[in-house]
Amino acid sequence: MLVGLLKTIFFLLTFYYLFKLIGRFVFPILLKKGVERMQQQQQRSAGSFREEAKQKEGKVTINKNQTGKGNSNLSDNQGEYVDYEEVK
């Protein structure tokens, strides 16, 4: 009985220090790869934002919905009716 208890304590301590040692080397590598992946994703999204921002200031562009999901009963000259209340 005492031998089994000592074996169990030995294995637990061995696994604890083994995982601690492996974690010290593996975790920073995984963390570094994750940070690099997020940086690349941010750079890609920032690049597309910069391309959109290159348009001249004050220039207005209208992108029409080509899929036909919008209101098809409105003609090109009509706008959408907006109901509002006057606040005094």
For each residue, the residues with C-beta under 8 A, 3 or more apart:
1: 4 5
2: 5 6
3: 6 7
4: 1 7 8
5: 1 2 8 9
6: 2 3 9 10
7: 3 4 10 11
8: 4 5 11 12
9: 5 6 12 13
10: 6 7 13 14
11: 7 8 14 15
12: 8 9 15 16
13: 9 10 16 17
14: 10 11 17 18
15: 11 12 18 19
16: 12 13 19 20
17: 13 14 20 21
18: 14 15 21 22
19: 15 16 22 23
20: 16 17 23 24
21: 17 18 24 25
22: 18 19 25 26
23: 19 20 26 27
24: 20 21 27 28
25: 21 22 28 29
26: 22 23 29 30
27: 23 24 30 31
28: 24 25 31 32
29: 25 26 32 33
30: 26 27 33 34
31: 27 28 34 35
32: 28 29 35 36
33: 29 30 36 37
34: 30 31 37 38
35: 31 32 38 39
36: 32 33 39 40
37: 33 34 40 41
38: 34 35 41 42
39: 35 36 42 43
40: 36 37 43 44
41: 37 38 44 45
42: 38 39 45 46
43: 39 40 46 47
44: 40 41 47 48
45: 41 42 48 49
46: 42 43 49 50
47: 43 44 50 51
48: 44 45 51 52
49: 45 46 52 53
50: 46 47 53 54
51: 47 48 54
52: 48 49 55
53: 49 50
54: 50 51
55: 52 59 61
56: 59
57:
58:
59: 55 56
60:
61: 55
62:
63:
64:
65: 68 69 70
66:
67:
68: 65 72
69: 65
70: 65 74
71: 74 80
72: 68
73:
74: 70 71 78 79 80
75: 78
76:
77:
78: 74 75
79: 74
80: 71 74
81:
82:
83:
84:
85:
86:
87:
88:
